[in-house]
Amino acid sequence: MRKSSLYMAAAIGLVFAFSQALRGGTHDKELQPSFQTSDRCFACHNGITTSSGKDLSLGLEWQASIMANSSRDPYWQGSVRREIIDHPESKAAIEDECSICHMPVTRYEAKLRGQKGEVFSHLPFDPAKKQDAQAEDGVTCSVCHQISEKGLGTPASYVGNFVIDPPLAKDNHPEYGPYLIEPGQMHAMNTSTGGFDPTHGSHILDSGLCGSCHTLITKALGEGGKEIATFYEQMPYPEWLHSDYPDKKSCQSCHMPEIHEATPISSVLGVDREGARRHTFVGSNFLLTNIFNQYREELSVKAQPQQLSDAAREAVEFLKTQAARVSVDSVEQSGNTLTASVRVQNLTGHKLPTAYPSRRAWLHFTVRDNNGQVVFESGKLRPDGSIVGNDNDDDPLRFEPHYSKIERWDQVEIYEDIMKDQAGHVTTGLLHAVAYIKDNRVLPTGFDKQTAPAEIAVVGDAATDDSFTAGEDRVQYAIWVGNAQGPFRIEAELCYQPVGFRWAHNLLGYNAMEPQRFVRYYDSMSSNSAVVLARAEATR
């Protein structure tokens, strides 16, 4: 029997009991928003092949994504535990806020009940418990596809404040997609899922849908849990809005690659669709995907090793081909001094890197003489994941400034955002952070740093650096080569880490399982914690 026929038989035979949210804005309990877990979707949305025979099972691709594994994320779990240790009086509020994006189903349903979301009560996951199963499913299919168009793209929707409408009637929960649906297809899905209807909704293609969860604003906490500042933690959507990308590309067009041939999106009653998109949710955190693969048993990961290997490989390929471009220009020699201009271009629709502030990109610049010997090197990565010459890796209370000109090996151009606490000290504690003391992440094209609002502003020396402009940065290197003989070979690499050394190792001071576990994971994979986004060479 063909694979698609097996999925069809399974889908038609599925009849599930359907549970509703306990209470909400109406007295009719059966007319409340509710969710299904991804296993309800797999029967029809796996076993999909294109006209050329390529397997594009949406469920299997999603299963290996960061979205599917958001609740298993060991770095997130370690960071939540750290924040609770730092702010024990705010434990309930911290778990509630941190579950918004990583355990959205259980948190949304808790909100309907007038309660707070929880994190550690669901860990380790017990599949026999409904709420644990919902929590384990991470950002599951039924979350994104039920989001209403109401308020999308407005600040009211940020920090996971999307709207999910109550069903129109019992067993009539709309799940939105970009295509018009025939009655027979709707009936098949309603029957197999227990009351969820495929519904046309063009807003599923709107970047504002992504922006609702990928715009995170937190409250810094002081003594006794008092809120002391508003902190703009992750702002890729406002960054995108301030660029010229809204006229060019949406979030989905980059992170959900288009299938460039007609293909069905369901193995049951599916018809060929143009412009369908893969559900890989390709992004930049290859390190986390590799951790999921290496420690899949400890983390209860359901995706198979090959799925995770493919996802990590695609993430790295995505970064290498679509993130940045580097060039070495204007190489000159005057006496014993070699000068070169390195240009870094951002090819993305937001700052590079963006989102969670553990991420960093930096220039690894090397000069070799005619014998291939290193004359000068800035930005070398150590096997433990730290960068030679980076003040912050050497000392958690210091940081490397932005440079327009580099003359010494211990000066490194690092594109990052550095947070400060109420006393002005460098911190990696999100709920200690009141503002950024440095933000020189490379800007997207069309981004005017002079008119950028405070929440996405350039901070530090880059703000007054005329060579740091929309879409690019230029760094001048002036290198003393002494008696070394040319011709000299100049190499410039833009390197990237999803989790920098300091962000990982600051967890070492917390005597709890989750922080210690992540440091163990990081140290075991630190030699593979970075990739080269782009590189260029020149000779003189």
N, C-alpha and C positions, 0 to 999 in steps of 0.2 A: 504494500500500500504506500502511495506517495506520502511524504512528510506533511504536505498541505492537507491531505485527506484525513490524516490522523488528527491534526489540529482542528479540522472542521468537526470531526466526530466528537472530539473532546468538548469543543465549544458548545455544540448543540445539546450535548448531554449534561452540561453544567446547570444545576439549579441550586442557588445558594440562599441560605437564610440571611436576611438583611437587617442590620442594626442601625438605629437612629441615634443622634445626639440626645443626651438626657434632658436638656432643657435649653431654651434660648429666648428669642424675642417674641415668641408666640406661645399660646397655651397648648397648641396641638403638637405633641411630641413627634408625630410622624411627618411634620412639615418643617423639620430643622435640617440645616446643612449636615451632611455626613460624608464619610469617605470609605473607599474600598482599598484594600492592599493590592500590590502589583500582580499577585498571582491571579487575580480576577481578569487581568488584561492579557496575560501571556498566551492564553490558549489561542487567541485570534491575532495577536500582534507579533508572534514569532512565526517561524516557518515561511518568511516572506522572501521571495526572490525577484530580482529584476528581470527584464526581458532578456538580458544577456546571461542570466543564470547566477548572478552574484547574490549571496545571502545577506540580507539587510534586516534581520530580525530586530525590530525596534526594542522589544523587551530585553533581549540579551545584551544589546548595546547599552541600554540604560543601566542594566544590572552591574556593569563594570564601571559606571561613571562615579564621579565624586558626589553627584546628587543622590544616587541610590545608597551611598555609603556614608552620608553625612552624619548619621547618628553613631557610626562605628569609628569615626575619626579620632584616633588616639591623641592627636595634638589638641583638638578641641576639648576632649575629655580632660586632658591634663591641665589645660588652661582654665577650664571652668573650676576644677578643684583648686587651682592656685588662687583664683579670685575669691572663692569661698573661705579659704584659709586666711587671706588678707582682710576680708570683710565678713567675718562670721555672722554679724548681726543682720546682714542683708542676704543670707543664704537663699531664702524663698524668692526674693526679687531677682537674684542673679540667675537661679535656675530657670525662672520664668522667662527672662529676657534671652538667655542663651539657648532656650529650646525653640524659640520662634522660628529660626531658620534650620536648625539641625534635627528637630523632632516636631515638625509643623503640625502633623495630624493630632497628636495627643495634646499639644499646646492649644490648638484651635478649639478642640472639643472641651478642654478645661476652661477656656475663656467663655464658651457658651454656658457652662455650668456656674459661672461666676467664681471660678477657682484659678489658681496659678499653675502654669506648666511646671513639670518636674523633669529632672534628668536622671539622677542616680537611682531613683526608685525603679527605673526600668532596666537597670544594668545589674548583672548580666541579663540578656534578653531571655525571657521564658516564652517560647512560641505558643504555649498553651494559654497564655494570658492575652486577651484581645489587645489591651493597651500596649503591652510589650511588643506584640507583633506590629502594631501600627507605628510605634516608635522606631523599631528596627528598620522599617521600610524607608526611613529617611524622607527625602523630598520625592514622594511617590507620585505616580502618574495622576492620581485622582486629586492631587493638590493643584498642580499647574493647570490642568484641563478643566477645573471647576471655577477658576478665578473669573469673576465678573469684570466687565469693562468699566464698572463704576470707579471713578477716581484715579484710574491708572495714569501714571505720569505726573501726578500732583504730589506735593509733600505729604498730604494726608495718607497716601498709600505706602509711604516709606516705612522701613523697619518692620516689614512683614504685615503691614496693615492693609492687605488686600481684602476684597469683599467676596464672599461666597454666598450667593443668594439661596434662600430656602427653595425647595423644590416647588414646581408649579402645582403638583398634586402628589399624592402618595405614589411612591415608586416612579417618580419622574424627575430625577436629578440631571440637569443638563451638564454634559461634559463637552467643552468647546473644542472645535478643530477648524481648520481653514477651508474645509470642503463642504459642499452641499451633500446631504445624505438622503438616500432613498428609503422609503418606509420599511422595506424588507431588511435592509441593513440595520436600521434603528431597532426593529423588533428583535433581531438576532442578538444585538448587544444588550438590550434591556433584559432579555431572558437570561443570558449567560452571566450578567453582573448583578442581577437582583434589583434592577430599578434605575440604572444609569443610562441616559440617552445621548448618543452622539448628536451634537448640535452645531450648526454652522456659527462661527464667531470669528470675524476677521481680527478681533483684538488679540487673538492668540499669537499674532505676528508682530504685535506692538512692542517696542523696546520698553515701554512703561511697565509691561508685565514683569519683565526681568528686573527692572529698577525697583519694584516694590520690595523685593527681598535683598537686592544687592546694593541698597543704599542704607547704611547702618549708622545710626546716631546714638551714642551712649551718654550716660550721665556719670561724671566723675564723682566718686564717693569720698567724703572726708570722715572725720571722727564721728563715731556713732551712726554711721551710714547716711549722714547728711549729704544731699546732693549739692555739689559745689561748682559744677561747670558742665556745660554741654560740649561734648567732644564728637567731632565728625570723623568717625572711625574708617568707614569705607564709602567712597563716593564715585564709583565708576560711572553710574548713570548721569549725575550732574556734570561730570567731566565730559562725557559724551555729548550732552546737551550744549556745552560751551565750545565744542569743536565744530568743524564743518561736516562731521559724519552723519548727523541727522538727514542731510540731503544726499548721502551716499550709501550708507549701510546701517542696518539694524543690528542689535545684539545677536539675534537669531541667525542672521546671514553669515556671521563669522563662526559662532559657537555651535551651530546646528548645520553642518555642511549640507548643501543641496545635493540631491541625487539627480544627476544629469541624464536621466533617461526615465521614460514612463515606467512606473512601478506601482503595484497595489500597496496599500498600507494595512491591509488585513488579509489573512489567509482564508478567511471565511467571507464569501460574497464580495471579495475585494475586486475593484476595477482599477485599471491603470490610471495613475494620477501623475500629472505634471507638477514639477516643483516641490515634490515631497522632500522632507528634510530628515536627516539621520538624528538619532537620539543619543549620540555619543556625548554631547555637551562638552566638547573638547575645550580644554583650558590649559592652565600653566602648571598645575600641581602634579607633575610626574612623580615627584618624590613620594607623595602620599599614596598614589596608586601602587608604586613599588612596595611600599610598606604593607599595604593591604595584601599584596601577593605573598610577600615573604612571611608575614605573620597572620595568614588568613585563618588558621585554626584558632589562635588566641583571640582574634577579633570577630569571630563568627561570620566571616565573609562568605557570601553565597556564590558570588561569581567564581568561575573556574579559572585556574592559572593562565590558560591561553587567552581567555577574555581580558584578564587584567594586563597581561603582557602586551596584547594588541592595543589596549587603551593607553598604556604608558608610552608605547612606541608612537602612536598617533599624536599624543600630546607633545612629545619632543619634536616630531616632524612639523607640527603646527607652529611651535615656537621658532624653529629654525627657518621656516619659510615665510611666516606672516607677522613676525613681531618687530624686527628691526633691520636696519642696514648700517654698515660701517664703511668708512672710506678713510684713507690716509692721503692728505693733500699737502702741498706746499712744503716738501722736504728740502731743507737747505743745510749747508755746512759752512760755518765761519770759524776758521781756526780749529780749536778743540771742542767747539759746541755744535751739536746737531739739533736742528729744530724741525718740528713736524706739527701739522695741524690734523687732529683726528675729528671726524664728523660722525655723529651718531644720529640716525634718523629713526623716528618712531613711526611704525607702519600700522599701529592699532588706533582704535577710536577712543581711547582714554589714555590716561597717564601710563607710562611704562617704567616700572611695573605698577599695577594698580591693586585696589582692594586691600586685603588683609596686610597690615604693615610689617609682617615678618619677612616680606619679599624684598629682594634687592637685586639690582643689576649693577655691574661695574666694568670698568675698562682694565683689561690686562694688556699692558703695553711692554713690548720687548724690543731691544736693539741688539743685534749680533754683528760681530766683525767678520772679516773675510775668511776666518777659520771656523766660523760658526759658534764662537764663544760668546756668551752673554756679556754684554758691556753694561746694560742697564735693564732693570725689570721692575715694573710697578704693577701691583694687583695680582700677585701670584697666590693661588689657592693652596692651602695646606691640606693634607689628607684628612684632618679632623673637621674640615668645613670652614675654618677661619681663613681670613685674608691677611697675608703678610703686609704690615704697615697700617692696617685699619685700627684706629684708636679704640673703637667701640668693641672690637673682638678682644683686644688686649685688656681693656678696662671698661666695665659696664657703666661707669659714670661719665665716660667721655664719648665723643663721636667724631667721625671724620668730616671736616667741612666740605663745602662745594668748592671746586677749583675751576678757575679759568686758565690757569697756567701751572704746569707741574715741572719741577726741577729736581726732585729728590725721590729715591726709591720708596720712602715711607709716606709719600703723598699718593693717594689713590682716589680716583674719581668714582664715587659710589652714588648711584641713583637710588634714593631711598627716602622714606619719611621717618624721622626720629621724634619720639614723643617725649614730653616733659611733664612732670608732676607739679603740684601746687607750689612747691619750693623751687621750681626751676631745674630740678635734677632729671637726668635722662632716666627713662623707665620703659619697661616692656609690659607693665601691668596696665591693661586696658582701662580698668576702673580707677586707677590712679591718674590716668592721663587727662590733662586739662587742655592741651594744645600741642601743636607740632613746633619743635624748635628748628627743624630742618625739613624741607620738602622740595627736592630738586629732581623729582622723577620727570623723565622726558615727556614733554607736552605733546598732545596730538596736533595734527594740522588744524589750522583755524582757531586755535586756542589763544586768546589775547590775555596775557598775564596781567596787563594793566587794569583790565575791567573784570577780571575773575572775582566772584564773590568770595568772602572770607573762608567759606567751607571748602573751597577747592583752590585756594591761593597758593602761589609759589612762596616758600618761606626760607629765609636765610639768604646767603650770598647770591644764590641764583636769581633772586628777585631783581638784583641790580646788574646782573651780568648780561651785557648786550649780545653776547654770543649764545645765550640760552633763550631761544625763541620758539615760536609755534612750530612744532614738528621736528625740532632738532636741537642739538647742543654741539658746540665746537670747543675742543680742549687743545691748548697749545702745550707742547712738550719741548723743553729746552734742556738738552742732555749733554753733560760734560763727558766726552769720550776719551780724554787724555791722549795717550800714545797709541791707542788702538787704530788699526789700519782698516780702511774700507776696501771695496764697497761695503756699506752697511746695509743689513736687511732689517727693515722695521716691520713688526707684526702688531696688529691691534685686534683684540678680541673683545666683544661685549658678552660678558658672562652673566648667568642668572641663577639664583637660588630661590625656591619657594619658601624655605625656612632658613633664615640666616643663623650662623653659629650662636650669636648672642641670644637670639629669641629661643633657641632650643636649650642652651645651657643655663639660662636664668631659671629654668625649672628645677635645676639640681638642688636648690636650697629648700625645696618643699618635700617634707617627709611624708609622702602619700603615694599610693600605688600608681595612680594615673600619671602624675608628673615624672616619677622615676622611670616608669615604663617607656614613656616617649623618649626620654634621653637615651635609654638603652637602645631603642629602635634607631634613633638618629645616629648615635655613635657607630652602630653596626653598618650604616649605609652612608656615612658622611663623605667617604671618598667618591661617591656617586651622587652627591647632593646638588651638583650644579651642571648646567649645560652651556655651551657656547651658542648664543643666538645668532651672531654674525661675526665675520672676521674679514680683515683686509691686510694686504702686504704692499710694501714699497721698497725700493732700493735707492741708495745714494752713494 
